Amino acid sequence: MRLTIVTPAGPDSKAGNRATALRWQNLLESANHQVEVVTQYEGQETDCLIALHAWRSAEAVKHYRQVWPGKPLIVVLTGTDIYRFQHEFPDITRASMDAADLLIGLHDLVAEDIPERYHDKLLCLRQSAPKPPVAGSARAEKDQFYVCVIGHLRDEKDSLRAAWACYHLPEDSRIVVSCAGKAHNEEWRLKALEESRSNPRFHYLGELDTPQLEHLMAVSNLMVISSIMEGGANVVSEACRAGLPILASDIPGNRGLLGDDYPGYFPVKDDEALARLMLRAETDAEFLAELRSKVTALASTFTPERELESLERALARCKKG
């Protein structure tokens, strides 16, 4: 098939939507599809349009439906679509959802947070990650326990929660938190830099390239994902594939990937609860091993092969005629 993927994130962006679009392009081209990734849809003919983001890609969805009313349309629901924009801008967001032949959700619990009328057109898939170096495989300082936070710094990610949790740790804790990601705006950049200067346990590393991120995960003992909303974070896939234990905020987007029985959840924005879990992971070898066992068991659900199978199933379901 000739496919067009539209994403609001531009060619130079390292945002999740752009990474998803490029990964899907590579996967689908490996299956002999022709795939074009664009930031604006201008009416070109295609066998199927895949729109990343119901709200941000609403104009592309509307234009495609006007020009090609009989052709397949897939709309991918992001975290902000599900947990913000369908409530703040319901007419725009749900117009895209109504127009779609198929909706893709990126975690297993999406159906619980969208209207029931969309359930029949929903397909949930898990984003994949390549097999990275095994967590803890690189040399690190033996007298420190490394915690990493990876992702763009913005309100939805609650990006400094692990840094603030450090203030609740005992003096003899060996925990050091390293945060990698581009700041969403100048306010977030300055907050991260100031925290890095004033908090001896916290280091803001800025935006890293792929080898640097792989090294960070390889030296880390633990990852923290503190988001207040997620559509299904790809960093979860990466951590599971690396066997890197995770502490995650208790939100649907994390539960929908890690499962209800995962033992590493903490209440949203609760840095004291997060500090207790971080300290437990540092001092309780059995707890850390349990977390590692859980993510390792999930690793096979985040492979490129599984993701491609889901994409092919999505195309088959929405194909018309």
N, C-alpha and C positions, 0 to 999 in steps of 0.2 A: 504494500500500500504506500501511497504518497501521503505523508503526514506532516502537519504543521503544528508546532508547539509554540504557544505564545506565553511569554513570561514578562511581568512588569520589571524585572531586574535586568539591567543593561549588560552588554558584553564584558565590561570591566568589573562587574559586581561579583563579590564572593558570597552573596546572600543565598540562603537556602533554596529559594525558588530557582535561581540561576543554576545552582549545582544540580538540582533535581532535573531541570530541563536538559542539561548537557549529559547527565548520566543516562537519562531515558533515550536521548538521541543515540548515544553509543550502543546501548543495549538493543534498541530497535533496529539500528543499522546492521548490527551483527546478525539479525534475523531477516536480513534482506529487504527491509523497508527503506524507503527514501524519506529522510527526516530533515526539515528545516526548522530552526529555532529563530523566532522573531520577538521583538518587543512591541511591535505594532502590527496588527493585522489590517491589510489594505485591500482585501477582497480577492486575493489570488486563489485560484482553484486548488483544491486539495481533496483527498479522499476522506480526511477526518481532521478536525481541529481539536487539539488538546489545549485547553485554557487553564493555566495555573493561576488560581486565585479567582474566586467568584466575584468579589467586589472590585479588585483592582483591574481585572481583565473584562469588566462588564461591557465596555464599549466594543471590544473585539468580539465578544460573544454576540452582542446585539447586531453588529455589522455582518458577521458571518451568517447569522440566521436570516437576515434580510436578503443577502446575496445568494446564499445556497440553502434554502429552506428545507430541502430534502436530504441533505448530507449529514453524516454522523457528527455529533458534538459531544466531547467529554469535558467536564468541568472538574477540576481538582480543588477540593476544599482544604484550605489552610487553617491553621489555628485561629488567626484573626477573623477569618470568615465565620468559623463556627462559634467562637466564644466572644466576638465583639461585633463584627459588621452585620451579621444577620439580625442583631438586636438594634444596633445604632442606625443602620441603613437597610431596613428590611426590604423595601421595594426594590432597590438596586440588586442586593445580594440574592434575593429569592427569584428575581427575574432571570438571573443567570442559571440558578438551580432549576427553574421551570423549563428553561430553554434546552437544557442538557438532555441527551439521550441516556447518559450515564454519568453518575457522580463517583469520583474516587475519593475515599477517605484514607488517611495515612496512619490510623491506629484502629484497633479492634472495637473501640467503644463509641465510634462516631455516631452510630444510629441513635444512641441514647440522647444526643444533644442536637439533633435536627428534627424537624417536624415529621410525623409518621408518614405523611403522603410521599416523602422522598425515599422511604426505605427500600421500595422495590427497585429503584434505579441506582442504589448504592453498592459499590464494590470496594472493599477495604484491602489495601496491599501494604506490605512492609517495605520501606526503603532499604536498599542494600548498601553494603560497604565492602571494599576490598579487604582481603586478609592482611592486616597490618602486623608489625612486630608484636610479639606477646608483651602484655603489660608487665612491667617490672623486669624486663629482660636487659635493659640498658643499665649501665653503672650509675648509681646515685650515691649521695652521701649516706653512710650507714646510720648516722645519728639523727636523720630526719625522716619524717613520714610525709611523702609528697601527695598533695591533693591538687587535682587540676580542674579548672572550669574553662570550657571551650564553647565559644559562640559569640555572636555580635553583642555588644553591650547596649542594652535598651531596656525600657520599662518592662516589657513582656517577659524578659528573661530574668528579671530581678538579679542582675549580674553580680552584684557585690554582696549577696547574702552570705556566701561562704567566708568572705573577708570579715564581715561583721560578726560571724559566729566565732571567729578566732578570739574575740575579746572575752568570751565565756570559757575559754580553755584554761586549765591550770598551768602554772608557770613551767612545770617540768614536761609538758607536752612537747613532742617532737614535730608537730604538724606545721607544715609550710604550704600555703596555698598559692598556686600560680594560675593566673587568668590570661587566656589568649583570645583575642577577637578584636575586630574593628569597632570603635565607638560609633554609635548611631548618630551622635551629634557632639558638638563641642562641650555641652554640659556633661555628658557622660564621660568624655575623654578627660576633662579636668577632675571629675570626681574620682576616676580610677587612678589618675596620677597622684592626687592628693592622698588617697588611701594607701597607695604604694609607698609614699614618703613617710606617712605617719604610723603605719601598721607594720611592725617588724616581721610579722608572719605572712605578709601578703606581697606578691610581686605581680605587677601588671606588665605583660610581655608585648602588648600590642597585637597587630595582625601578623600571623605567621604563615609561611607557605606550607605545603603538604609535608615535605620531609621534616620540617621543624615541628609540626603538629604530631607527626608519628613518633618523633623522638620524645616529645613531652609526654605522650601517652605511655611510651615504653619505660620511662623513668618513674611514672606515677604509681602510687599504691591504691589510689581511689579517685573517682570522678564525682563531682557534685553537679546536678542539674536542678536549678532552683526556680525554674520558670513558673509564672503565675498562669500562663496558658501556653499550650503547645498543640499543634496539629498532628504531631508525630515526629519528634526530633531525630534527624539523621545521626546526630552524635550518639544517640542510644545504640543505633546499629553499629557504629564504629567501636564503641566501648565493648559491646557484647562480642564482636568478632575478635577483639584483642584480649578478651578475658579480663577486662578491667572492671572491678567492682564499682557499683554506682550507688550513690545516695540521691534520691529524687524527691521533689516536691509531690505531694499527694494530690495530683490532678488527673483528670481523665486521659489526657494525652500521654502521660507517663504510665498510668495503670494499663492503658490499652496496648502498650508494648511490653511492659515487664510483668504484667499479670497481677491479679488481686493478692496472690500469696507471696509476693516479693517482700522481703523483710526490711528493706532499706528506705521506707518512705518517712517523710517528716511533713508537718503542717506547713502550708504556704506562708512565707514571710516570717517564719518562726526560727530566728537564728539561735535561740537557746536550745530548742529541740534539735536543730541541725548540729550544734556543737556537741551535744550529748552523743549523737550517732557517730560523728567524726571521731570523738574520743574513744567510743566503744570499738570502732573499726581499728583504731591505732593500738588499743590495749588488749583486745579480745581476739585472739588468733582464730578461734572457732567461728566467731561472727563474720570476720573478714573472709574466711574460707567458704562460709555459707553463701555470702554475696557473690563470690567468685564462681562458685558452683552453679548458682542460678543464672548468671549472665552467660556462662560457658554453655549451659544447656540450651539457651535461647539463640546461640550464634547461628545455628543452621537455618533459622527462620529469616535471616537477614542476608542471604547470599544473592549475588547477581542473578543466578539461575532462577531462584524463586521469584525474584522481582520481575524478570522477563516473562515468566509463566503468567504472572498476574496481569501484566500489561497486554499480553496476547489474549488473555481471557476477556479483558476489558474491551479490546477492539472487536472481538467476536460477538460480544453481547450487544454492542451498540451499532454494529454494521447493519445498514438498511438494504432492503432489496436482495 
